[in-house]
């Protein structure tokens, strides 16, 4: 039985047909070994590249459904990985522009790896793209030193990660971390 975190959904909304549909979809996803592998690869690749961008800790998250009362919408997420804290020493060695590109690689890595290694047509990268754009917007709003060509940065990051994934040791690392994430999920679920 899959334990889906619905704590962010008010009890009165848990009978809504949209909620019930998302809940059923998540349960179905977890019954498919192909999709479990795909999202584990997706999150593992994010983690690897976020660590390369200076993250000091990763937090895994299992399946969730949340509710936005302002928009009256539900959002489902099969799994997540969150980078917590960044190494000041690492950030001091590279400039903000290089860090943004390192983060772009982190955000695209999940979708690119899921597509290449797990061979799924839907890479699940839409939310990752929105999060990257929000990061760029927040940073660029605080400085006039430079701008970021967001579409070019995203495309460059996709190309670099796809190239990196030709390296056997990286492919092995992604699969190893995906296996660890899958074991964690199975323990939590």
C-alpha positions as CSV (number, residue, x, y, z in Angstrom):
1,X,0.0,0.0,0.0
2,X,1.4,3.4,-1.0
3,X,1.4,6.0,1.7
4,X,0.6,9.3,-0.1
5,X,1.0,12.4,2.1
6,X,-2.2,14.4,1.9
7,X,-1.6,16.6,4.9
8,X,-1.7,19.7,2.8
9,X,-5.2,18.9,1.6
10,X,-8.0,20.0,3.9
11,X,-10.2,17.1,4.9
12,X,-13.3,18.7,3.3
13,X,-11.4,18.7,-0.1
14,X,-10.4,15.0,0.1
15,X,-13.7,14.0,-1.4
16,X,-13.3,16.3,-4.4
17,X,-13.3,14.3,-7.7
18,X,-10.0,16.0,-8.8
19,X,-8.3,15.0,-5.6
20,X,-9.6,11.4,-5.9
21,X,-8.4,11.2,-9.5
22,X,-4.9,12.4,-8.5
23,X,-4.9,10.0,-5.6
24,X,-5.8,7.1,-7.9
25,X,-3.2,8.2,-10.5
26,X,-0.4,8.2,-7.9
27,X,-1.4,4.8,-6.6
28,X,-1.4,3.5,-10.2
29,X,2.1,5.0,-10.8
30,X,3.4,3.2,-7.8
31,X,2.1,-0.1,-9.2
32,X,4.3,0.3,-12.3
33,X,7.9,-0.7,-11.9
34,X,8.8,1.3,-15.1
35,X,7.5,4.5,-13.6
36,X,8.9,3.9,-10.1
37,X,12.3,3.4,-11.8
38,X,11.8,6.6,-13.9
39,X,11.1,8.9,-11.1
40,X,13.8,7.4,-8.9
41,X,16.3,8.0,-11.8
42,X,14.8,11.5,-12.2
43,X,15.3,12.5,-8.5
44,X,18.7,10.7,-8.3
45,X,20.1,12.8,-11.2
46,X,18.8,16.0,-9.6
47,X,20.6,15.1,-6.4
48,X,23.9,14.4,-8.1
49,X,23.9,17.7,-9.9
50,X,22.6,19.7,-7.0
51,X,25.6,18.3,-4.9
52,X,27.8,19.4,-7.8
53,X,26.3,22.8,-7.5
54,X,27.4,23.0,-3.8
55,X,24.4,21.6,-2.0
56,X,25.4,20.3,1.4
57,X,22.4,18.0,2.1
58,X,19.6,16.3,0.2
59,X,16.2,15.5,1.5
60,X,14.1,12.8,-0.2
61,X,10.4,13.1,-0.3
62,X,7.8,10.6,-1.2
63,X,4.4,11.0,-2.9
64,X,2.3,14.0,-2.0
65,X,-0.8,15.8,-3.0
66,X,-1.2,19.4,-2.1
67,X,-4.1,21.9,-2.5
68,X,-3.9,25.6,-3.4
69,X,-7.0,27.3,-2.0
70,X,-6.3,30.5,-3.9
71,X,-6.3,28.7,-7.2
72,X,-8.6,25.8,-6.1
73,X,-6.2,23.4,-7.6
74,X,-4.5,20.1,-6.5
75,X,-1.0,19.1,-7.3
76,X,0.4,15.6,-7.2
77,X,4.1,14.8,-6.9
78,X,5.3,11.2,-7.0
79,X,8.7,11.9,-5.4
80,X,11.0,14.8,-4.7
81,X,14.5,15.7,-3.7
82,X,15.3,19.0,-2.1
83,X,18.8,20.5,-1.8
84,X,19.3,22.1,1.6
85,X,22.1,24.5,2.3
86,X,25.0,25.4,0.0
87,X,28.6,25.3,0.8
88,X,29.9,28.8,1.3
89,X,33.4,27.7,0.4
90,X,32.1,26.2,-2.9
91,X,30.1,29.3,-3.7
92,X,33.0,31.5,-2.9
93,X,35.2,29.7,-5.5
94,X,32.7,30.2,-8.3
95,X,30.8,33.3,-9.4
96,X,27.0,33.7,-9.3
97,X,26.8,33.2,-13.1
98,X,28.6,29.8,-12.9
99,X,26.4,28.8,-10.0
100,X,23.2,29.6,-12.0
101,X,24.5,27.4,-14.8
102,X,25.3,24.6,-12.2
103,X,21.8,24.9,-10.9
104,X,20.4,24.8,-14.4
105,X,22.2,21.5,-14.8
106,X,20.7,20.4,-11.5
107,X,17.2,21.3,-12.6
108,X,17.4,19.7,-16.1
109,X,19.3,16.6,-14.9
110,X,16.1,14.8,-13.7
111,X,14.2,15.1,-16.9
112,X,17.2,14.3,-19.1
113,X,18.2,11.3,-17.1
114,X,14.6,9.9,-17.0
115,X,14.4,10.3,-20.8
116,X,17.8,8.8,-21.6
117,X,18.3,6.2,-18.8
118,X,14.7,5.2,-18.0
119,X,13.5,5.8,-21.5
120,X,10.2,7.5,-20.6
121,X,8.6,9.9,-23.0
122,X,7.4,12.3,-20.4
123,X,10.4,13.5,-18.5
124,X,8.4,15.4,-15.8
125,X,10.6,18.5,-16.1
126,X,7.9,21.2,-16.3
127,X,7.9,22.0,-12.6
128,X,11.7,21.9,-12.6
129,X,11.8,24.4,-15.4
130,X,9.4,26.8,-13.6
131,X,11.6,26.5,-10.4
132,X,14.7,27.3,-12.4
133,X,13.0,30.3,-13.9
134,X,11.9,31.5,-10.5
135,X,15.5,31.2,-9.2
136,X,16.8,33.2,-12.2
137,X,14.2,35.9,-11.7
138,X,15.0,36.2,-8.0
139,X,18.7,36.4,-8.6
140,X,18.5,38.8,-11.5
141,X,16.1,41.1,-9.6
142,X,18.8,41.6,-7.0
143,X,21.7,42.5,-9.4
144,X,22.2,44.5,-12.5
145,X,25.7,42.9,-13.1
146,X,24.3,40.5,-15.6
147,X,21.3,38.9,-17.1
148,X,20.6,35.3,-17.8
149,X,19.3,34.1,-21.2
150,X,17.0,31.6,-19.6
151,X,16.0,29.5,-22.7
152,X,19.7,29.4,-23.8
153,X,20.8,28.4,-20.3
154,X,18.2,25.7,-20.1
155,X,19.1,24.3,-23.5
156,X,22.8,24.4,-22.8
157,X,22.3,22.6,-19.5
158,X,20.2,19.9,-21.2
159,X,22.9,19.4,-23.8
160,X,25.6,19.2,-21.2
161,X,23.8,16.7,-19.0
162,X,22.9,14.5,-22.0
163,X,26.6,14.6,-22.9
164,X,27.6,13.8,-19.3
165,X,25.2,10.8,-19.3
166,X,27.4,9.1,-22.0
167,X,30.0,8.7,-19.3
168,X,29.6,5.1,-17.9
169,X,30.6,6.1,-14.3
170,X,27.9,8.8,-14.2
171,X,25.3,6.4,-15.5
172,X,26.3,3.9,-12.8
173,X,26.2,6.6,-10.1
174,X,22.7,7.7,-11.2
175,X,21.5,4.1,-11.2
176,X,23.1,3.5,-7.8
177,X,21.5,6.6,-6.3
178,X,18.2,5.7,-7.9
179,X,18.4,2.3,-6.2
180,X,19.1,4.0,-2.9
181,X,16.1,6.3,-3.4
182,X,13.9,3.4,-4.3
183,X,14.9,1.5,-1.2
184,X,14.2,4.6,0.9
185,X,10.8,5.0,-0.8
186,X,9.9,1.4,-0.2
187,X,10.8,1.7,3.5
188,X,8.8,4.9,3.8
189,X,5.8,3.5,1.9
